[in-house]
Amino acid sequence: MSELDETVFLPGAGLEETRQFNHDLIRKLESFPDPWSSTPVENRQKRLQGIGPFPAPEFSERAQNLTIEGPRGPLVLRLLTPTSGPSNRAFLHIHGGGWMYGSAAYQDARLQEMADRADCNVFSVEYGLAPESPYPAAPDDCECAARWLTGEGARLHQLEQFAIGGESAGAHLSVVTLLRMRDRHKTMPFNWAVLVAGCYDLGLTPSAASFGEERLLLTTRDIKNFSRNYLGNHANTRLSDVSPLYADLRNLTSAMFIVGTRDALLDDTLFMHSRWIASNNSATIKIFAEGCHVFNTFPLKISDECNKMIDDYLFITL
């Protein structure tokens, strides 16, 4: 178990590069139209074109798309293997995007880096997106992927050790998947979880509710709208399958929690980490000074440090 480093919260604790990036990102996003004035389909097309905070995705020729039987039809898992050859270790990656955006195919370069440095096969699940596929579509898809990976997938790919994780909505869905594996299937095949900037209370933690509308990637309004679209007609944000912060967290896997101090979801990570260890699970936490939401997806020194830390953690522990 790691202790919090309170110095990361002090004024001026972060790198000048990080502070300048945050300033530039705010100005950039303020120059764009309100994203909620466009439809999800239009925003997804902009993402593909690199319009917004993220560059256009680059797709790897090494990636393979596997199709399994899902709860609503065919379900795609995107596979990246170590350059050195297949491994008996697997990481189930669940992408972020507010349950509305993103794709298993949008982070090929990062997941290939993880596969090589951690010596593991990385499977990323193409779960159903809201609002077209609201709750419980996404967690149903992720649960299905987890069961396949640790069952038939393990036999097909000769896998013996498993980890799970993701960023933002992906971290949320990772915890929900762990809870479903424990409660519905009476098993815990995952040895480790890597949870970056997760949203664990869809009713909003204090930091999420008070962050305001500064366009540092994720605002209070964004979180409310993402949650509303994800939930659809389901209104109970205290249900543990919706907000895992309220779940019984006993008998889960070891976890690494990561977040930046300028993230609207800071409290989600602080609270969940505390509850994780209070439930007698092993956990580490790393907080990056001045880091914005999912800062590790941007070209920054703290991103390099963070991603290497994740890969080293998986290499040692898997």
C-alpha positions, 0 to 999 in steps of 0.5 A: 500500500502506498501513502499519498504524497501531499506535496503534489497539491502544493502550488507550483508542484507540477512541471512548467511543461504541464502547466503550459499544456493545461493553459494551451488546452483550455484556450484550444477547447474554448475556441471550438463550438460547444460539443453538446451543440452537435450530435454524438455521431457528428462528434465521433466524426470530428474525433476521427478527423482529429478535431478536438483535444485529441489527434486523429487516431492512427491504426496499427497494421499489427492489430487483429480484430477478433469477433466473439458472441456478445450479449447483443450480437457480435462483439469485437476485441482488438488484439495487439501482441508483443513484437517479440511474440505471443505471451501467456499474459493478457491485459483487458483494456477498456477505453474511455470516452464518457461511455459515448465516444472512443473505440478499441482501435483508437489507441493502437500505438499506446497499447502496442507500447504496453504489449511490448514493455509489459510482455503481454497480449492486450485485448481492447473491447469494442463495447456499445456506446451511449446514447444508442446503447445505454446502460447496461449495454457497455458493462454487459459487453465488458463482462462478456469480454472478460468471461471469454478472455479468461475462458475460451480466449485463455485456451485459444491463446494459451493465457495464464495470467490476467489484468484489466484496466482503462481510463475514465469511463474505461476505469469505471467499467473495469471495476464494474466488470470485476464486481460482476465477475466476483458476484455473478460468476463467483470467480476473480481471474484477474490478478491486477487492475490499472485504473486511470482517472475513473468515474466511480460515482455517477451522482458526482463526487465533490470535486466533479460537482464543484469543478465548474466549466473550465474547459480543461478537457472535462467539465462538471456539465460534461460529467452530468451529460455523459452520465445522463446519456449513459444511464438512459432511463435508469436513474439510481446512481447509488446502484453499485453496478452504476456507481461502484464507489458504493459497492461491497469491494471485498475480495477484489484484485490488487489495483493501481490508481492514477489521477492528476491534481487538475482532474475533475474526477480527482475525488473519485480516485481518492475515495475509491482508493481509500475504500479499496484498501479499507476493504482489505484489498491491496492498492497503490496510488499515484497522483501527478501534479497539475495533471488534467483528465487522462493526461497520460494520453497526451505527449508530456513528460508526466505521461511518459513517466505514468505510462512507463510506471504502468507497464513496469507494474504489469511486467513485474506483477503479471 
